[in-house]
């Protein structure tokens, strides 16, 4: 389930960062909008697809706190990669892949999500 949610999230984020960039003409602002949109999308998908063994409030709180950390990390990494690579999509993909790998281990340890 996690891989499925991640694949949807990854694809949607690539689509939305490009759409937001066309609309705003600002890659960094588009990255912020995309991160916010993907946060809510992921939260809803996790709540729908997982039979949580903890209370939803606790899960939402835990998910929000860890997501906040990872979203700041993803954005900071994206800014660094974008300055270095000067390619929106490659910088975004690299940022998401690195973040995904870290989340893979963190979510397993925090909420016992098995992949």
C-alpha positions, 0 to 999 in steps of 0.5 A: 500500500505504501508503494502504491500511495508513494507512486501516486504521490510522486506522479501527482507531485511531478504534474502539479509542480509543473502546472503550478510553475506554468501558472506562477512562473516561480519554481520555488513558490510552485514547490511550496504549493506542491508540497502543501497539496501532496501533504493533504493528498497523502494524509487522505490516502493513508487514512483511507487505505490503512487499517490504523491500529492507533487513534486517528487523532494520534495518527494525524498528529504524528503524520503532521509532525513527521511530514512537516520535517520531511517537507522542509527537508524536501523543499531545502533539498529541492532548492539546493538541487535546483540551484545546482542542476537548473532543471525543475523536474530532475531537481524535484525527482532527486529530492523526492527519491532521497526523502522517500528512502528516509521516510521508508525507514522512519514510518516503519519505526514510528507507526509500524507500517510494513511495506 
